[in-house]
Amino acid sequence: MAEFSTEKRVVISPDPAHLADSVAARFLSRVAKKADRGETVHIALTGGTMGIAVLRAAGRHPRAAKIDWTRVHFWWGDERFVARDDDDRNEKQARTALLDGLEVPAENIHAMGASDGPLELDAAAVAYAEDLARFAPADGTDAWPSFDICFLGVGPDAHIASLFPDRAEIGITDRSVVPVRDSPKPPPERISLTRPVINASQRVWMVLAGPDKASALGLALAGASYTSVPAAGAKGRKRTILFVDEAAASQVPHELIDREY
């Protein structure tokens, strides 16, 4: 029987470049393992410097060309509600970094709505929830798929996806997707998965680097309230791993550290 653990584990790499390469290799290994067994794989992507660096590293990895990407569905944890071709969109950055170089069926790339699309913000959030529901488990346990990996960035304020500290969105549990207005981080309008969807993932992988993330990482590991420290409330059903570099790890207790070098 597989050994499951919801305890947070910290894996440290020496610097952002090694961090991106390490996470990319693990990601490709996990996807290949499931795809080789003929299973469908659902991945939730994140944006941000490290999130995109991981995708770029995955695109360079020789293993990427050997995976059956027709079995993989890509989703997003959040999106900036800007024009489809805006450089700030997580989708556009992910396509440039990785997706456009893979043989992924167009219908397997589940992008969130854009400001120049046919739907306004609230309707775009509802539409994404409906798309998620199409891939929900047949037993009706959830109204969304269980992501095999949910990638999350962590902001200096410990926000995840577009769930920011001490805002209403972090406490919403009655739906899978929420519109975000007046975001404390630009742009002001966004779409985000909610905490129940994130925590239904089999594996939550948070990726963060830099000294400005040390405080957020320390609070996330210290059991702080998720309403004030959203990263503290993110956890996978099987695994929760925080992949960090040395600079971000300065406040991590030694007993939680797993060094990769």
WOKA-V342348 format. One record per residue. RES is the residue in one small letter. PSI is psi in radians with two decimals (* if undefined). D_FIRST is the distance of its C-alpha to the first C-alpha in whole Angstrom. Layout:
BEGIN
res->RES psi->PSI d_first->D_FIRST
res->RES psi->PSI d_first->D_FIRST
END
This chain:
BEGIN
res->m psi->2.42 d_first->0
res->a psi->2.56 d_first->4
res->e psi->2.08 d_first->6
res->f psi->2.55 d_first->9
res->s psi->2.28 d_first->13
res->t psi->0.07 d_first->16
res->e psi->2.50 d_first->18
res->k psi->2.37 d_first->21
res->r psi->2.46 d_first->21
res->v psi->2.16 d_first->24
res->v psi->2.12 d_first->24
res->i psi->2.31 d_first->28
res->s psi->2.77 d_first->30
res->p psi->-0.55 d_first->34
res->d psi->2.98 d_first->35
res->p psi->-0.65 d_first->35
res->a psi->-0.83 d_first->35
res->h psi->-0.62 d_first->33
res->l psi->-0.85 d_first->30
res->a psi->-0.76 d_first->31
res->d psi->-0.72 d_first->30
res->s psi->-0.83 d_first->27
res->v psi->-0.70 d_first->26
res->a psi->-0.76 d_first->27
res->a psi->-0.73 d_first->25
res->r psi->-0.74 d_first->22
res->f psi->-0.87 d_first->23
res->l psi->-0.66 d_first->24
res->s psi->-0.75 d_first->21
res->r psi->-0.80 d_first->18
res->v psi->-0.78 d_first->21
res->a psi->-0.72 d_first->21
res->k psi->-0.80 d_first->18
res->k psi->-0.74 d_first->17
res->a psi->-0.66 d_first->21
res->d psi->-0.44 d_first->21
res->r psi->0.04 d_first->18
res->g psi->0.30 d_first->21
res->e psi->2.68 d_first->19
res->t psi->2.40 d_first->21
res->v psi->2.28 d_first->21
res->h psi->2.18 d_first->23
res->i psi->2.29 d_first->24
res->a psi->2.12 d_first->26
res->l psi->2.82 d_first->29
res->t psi->2.85 d_first->31
res->g psi->-2.60 d_first->35
res->g psi->2.92 d_first->36
res->t psi->-0.88 d_first->37
res->m psi->-0.63 d_first->34
res->g psi->-0.77 d_first->32
res->i psi->-0.59 d_first->35
res->a psi->-0.66 d_first->35
res->v psi->-0.76 d_first->31
res->l psi->-0.69 d_first->32
res->r psi->-0.72 d_first->35
res->a psi->-0.65 d_first->33
res->a psi->-0.68 d_first->30
res->g psi->-0.49 d_first->33
res->r psi->-0.31 d_first->35
res->h psi->2.35 d_first->31
res->p psi->-0.42 d_first->32
res->r psi->-0.42 d_first->28
res->a psi->-0.59 d_first->29
res->a psi->-0.18 d_first->32
res->k psi->0.02 d_first->29
res->i psi->2.47 d_first->27
res->d psi->1.61 d_first->27
res->w psi->-0.15 d_first->28
res->t psi->-0.28 d_first->29
res->r psi->0.01 d_first->25
res->v psi->2.31 d_first->25
res->h psi->2.31 d_first->27
res->f psi->2.29 d_first->28
res->w psi->3.10 d_first->29
res->w psi->2.48 d_first->31
res->g psi->-0.55 d_first->30
res->d psi->2.93 d_first->34
res->e psi->2.57 d_first->37
res->r psi->2.23 d_first->41
res->f psi->1.33 d_first->43
res->v psi->-3.13 d_first->46
res->a psi->2.61 d_first->47
res->r psi->-0.62 d_first->45
res->d psi->0.17 d_first->46
res->d psi->2.36 d_first->46
res->d psi->-0.30 d_first->45
res->d psi->-0.24 d_first->43
res->r psi->2.30 d_first->41
res->n psi->-0.68 d_first->37
res->e psi->-0.84 d_first->37
res->k psi->-0.74 d_first->40
res->q psi->-0.70 d_first->39
res->a psi->-0.67 d_first->36
res->r psi->-0.78 d_first->37
res->t psi->-0.72 d_first->40
res->a psi->-0.63 d_first->37
res->l psi->-0.93 d_first->34
res->l psi->-0.67 d_first->34
res->d psi->-0.31 d_first->38
res->g psi->0.03 d_first->37
res->l psi->2.72 d_first->34
res->e psi->1.21 d_first->34
res->v psi->2.20 d_first->33
res->p psi->2.47 d_first->34
res->a psi->-0.63 d_first->36
res->e psi->-0.17 d_first->34
res->n psi->-0.06 d_first->31
res->i psi->1.87 d_first->33
res->h psi->1.48 d_first->33
res->a psi->2.55 d_first->36
res->m psi->2.83 d_first->37
res->g psi->2.80 d_first->41
res->a psi->2.77 d_first->44
res->s psi->-0.40 d_first->47
res->d psi->0.25 d_first->49
res->g psi->-3.06 d_first->47
res->p psi->-0.23 d_first->48
res->l psi->2.48 d_first->46
res->e psi->3.10 d_first->47
res->l psi->-0.91 d_first->44
res->d psi->-0.77 d_first->43
res->a psi->-0.60 d_first->43
res->a psi->-0.65 d_first->41
res->a psi->-0.74 d_first->38
res->v psi->-0.73 d_first->38
res->a psi->-0.67 d_first->38
res->y psi->-0.66 d_first->35
res->a psi->-0.68 d_first->33
res->e psi->-0.66 d_first->34
res->d psi->-0.77 d_first->33
res->l psi->-0.74 d_first->29
res->a psi->-0.47 d_first->29
res->r psi->-0.39 d_first->30
res->f psi->0.33 d_first->26
res->a psi->2.71 d_first->25
res->p psi->2.51 d_first->22
res->a psi->-0.42 d_first->23
res->d psi->-0.04 d_first->22
res->g psi->0.23 d_first->24
res->t psi->-0.60 d_first->22
res->d psi->2.78 d_first->24
res->a psi->0.52 d_first->27
res->w psi->2.80 d_first->26
res->p psi->2.72 d_first->23
res->s psi->1.90 d_first->20
res->f psi->2.37 d_first->21
res->d psi->-0.70 d_first->18
res->i psi->2.27 d_first->20
res->c psi->1.89 d_first->23
res->f psi->2.41 d_first->26
res->l psi->2.36 d_first->28
res->g psi->2.87 d_first->31
res->v psi->2.14 d_first->32
res->g psi->2.92 d_first->36
res->p psi->-0.44 d_first->38
res->d psi->0.11 d_first->38
res->a psi->0.32 d_first->34
res->h psi->2.67 d_first->35
res->i psi->2.62 d_first->32
res->a psi->-2.29 d_first->32
res->s psi->0.68 d_first->36
res->l psi->1.83 d_first->35
res->f psi->2.71 d_first->37
res->p psi->2.44 d_first->38
res->d psi->0.60 d_first->40
res->r psi->2.80 d_first->40
res->a psi->-0.60 d_first->39
res->e psi->-0.58 d_first->37
res->i psi->-0.40 d_first->34
res->g psi->0.01 d_first->34
res->i psi->2.20 d_first->34
res->t psi->-0.03 d_first->31
res->d psi->0.15 d_first->33
res->r psi->2.90 d_first->33
res->s psi->-0.41 d_first->31
res->v psi->2.42 d_first->34
res->v psi->2.53 d_first->37
res->p psi->2.55 d_first->40
res->v psi->2.19 d_first->41
res->r psi->2.70 d_first->45
res->d psi->0.77 d_first->47
res->s psi->2.42 d_first->44
res->p psi->-0.24 d_first->44
res->k psi->2.26 d_first->44
res->p psi->2.69 d_first->46
res->p psi->2.83 d_first->46
res->p psi->-0.48 d_first->46
res->e psi->2.31 d_first->44
res->r psi->2.99 d_first->41
res->i psi->2.42 d_first->38
res->s psi->2.54 d_first->34
res->l psi->2.71 d_first->31
res->t psi->2.95 d_first->30
res->r psi->-0.69 d_first->28
res->p psi->-0.62 d_first->26
res->v psi->-0.78 d_first->25
res->i psi->-0.79 d_first->25
res->n psi->-0.11 d_first->22
res->a psi->-0.12 d_first->20
res->s psi->2.57 d_first->19
res->q psi->-0.72 d_first->16
res->r psi->2.22 d_first->17
res->v psi->2.10 d_first->21
res->w psi->1.92 d_first->23
res->m psi->2.31 d_first->26
res->v psi->2.09 d_first->28
res->l psi->2.59 d_first->32
res->a psi->2.65 d_first->34
res->g psi->2.63 d_first->38
res->p psi->-0.43 d_first->39
res->d psi->-0.16 d_first->40
res->k psi->-0.08 d_first->36
res->a psi->-0.76 d_first->36
res->s psi->-0.77 d_first->37
res->a psi->-0.73 d_first->35
res->l psi->-0.77 d_first->32
res->g psi->-0.75 d_first->33
res->l psi->-0.67 d_first->33
res->a psi->-0.59 d_first->30
res->l psi->-0.25 d_first->28
res->a psi->0.04 d_first->30
res->g psi->0.48 d_first->29
res->a psi->2.81 d_first->32
res->s psi->2.33 d_first->33
res->y psi->-0.38 d_first->31
res->t psi->-0.59 d_first->35
res->s psi->-0.46 d_first->36
res->v psi->1.41 d_first->34
res->p psi->-0.63 d_first->32
res->a psi->-0.45 d_first->29
res->a psi->-0.39 d_first->28
res->g psi->0.03 d_first->27
res->a psi->2.19 d_first->25
res->k psi->2.42 d_first->21
res->g psi->2.80 d_first->18
res->r psi->-0.55 d_first->15
res->k psi->-0.76 d_first->13
res->r psi->2.52 d_first->15
res->t psi->1.95 d_first->19
res->i psi->2.33 d_first->21
res->l psi->1.93 d_first->25
res->f psi->2.07 d_first->26
res->v psi->2.87 d_first->30
res->d psi->3.03 d_first->32
res->e psi->-0.71 d_first->34
res->a psi->-0.60 d_first->37
res->a psi->-0.26 d_first->35
res->a psi->0.19 d_first->33
res->s psi->-0.37 d_first->36
res->q psi->0.28 d_first->35
res->v psi->2.25 d_first->31
res->p psi->2.44 d_first->30
res->h psi->-0.58 d_first->29
res->e psi->-0.24 d_first->26
res->l psi->-0.06 d_first->25
res->i psi->2.37 d_first->26
res->d psi->1.79 d_first->24
res->r psi->2.51 d_first->27
res->e psi->0.26 d_first->26
res->y psi->* d_first->30
END
